[in-house]
Amino acid sequence: MNGSKTYLACALALGYAAFAYFTGHIDAASAGQLVETALIGAGLRHGISTGA
């Protein structure tokens, strides 16, 4: 389970952003910000773990 927690958190954040947007709880800008932040976190995790 080494490293998969970060990707699970990213997937949950993406799911939440989509769900909240389609149910009207957040607007498109907020959903986009959540998606961008989740992807940046996953990208940083990948870069750190591979030594890139």
C-alpha positions in Angstrom: 0.0 0.0 0.0 3.1 2.2 -0.3 2.0 5.3 -2.2 -1.5 4.2 -3.0 -3.0 6.4 -0.3 -2.1 9.5 -2.2 -3.6 8.3 -5.4 -6.8 7.1 -3.5 -7.1 10.6 -2.0 -6.7 12.1 -5.5 -9.4 9.9 -6.9 -11.7 10.7 -4.0 -11.1 14.5 -4.5 -11.9 14.1 -8.2 -15.0 12.2 -7.5 -16.1 14.8 -4.9 -15.5 17.6 -7.3 -17.6 16.0 -10.0 -20.4 15.0 -7.6 -20.5 18.5 -5.9 -20.5 20.2 -9.3 -23.3 18.1 -10.8 -25.5 18.4 -7.6 -25.0 22.2 -7.6 -23.1 22.5 -4.3 -20.0 24.2 -6.0 -19.6 26.1 -9.2 -17.3 25.2 -12.1 -14.4 27.4 -10.9 -14.4 25.6 -7.5 -14.6 22.2 -9.1 -11.7 23.1 -11.5 -9.6 24.2 -8.6 -10.3 21.0 -6.7 -9.3 18.9 -9.8 -6.2 20.9 -10.4 -5.1 20.7 -6.8 -5.7 16.9 -6.7 -3.7 16.4 -9.9 -0.8 18.5 -8.7 -0.7 16.5 -5.5 -0.6 13.2 -7.4 2.0 14.6 -9.8 4.2 15.7 -7.0 3.9 12.4 -5.3 4.9 10.6 -8.5 7.8 12.9 -9.1 9.1 12.4 -5.5 8.7 8.7 -5.6 10.5 8.2 -8.9 13.2 10.8 -8.1 12.4 12.9 -11.2 
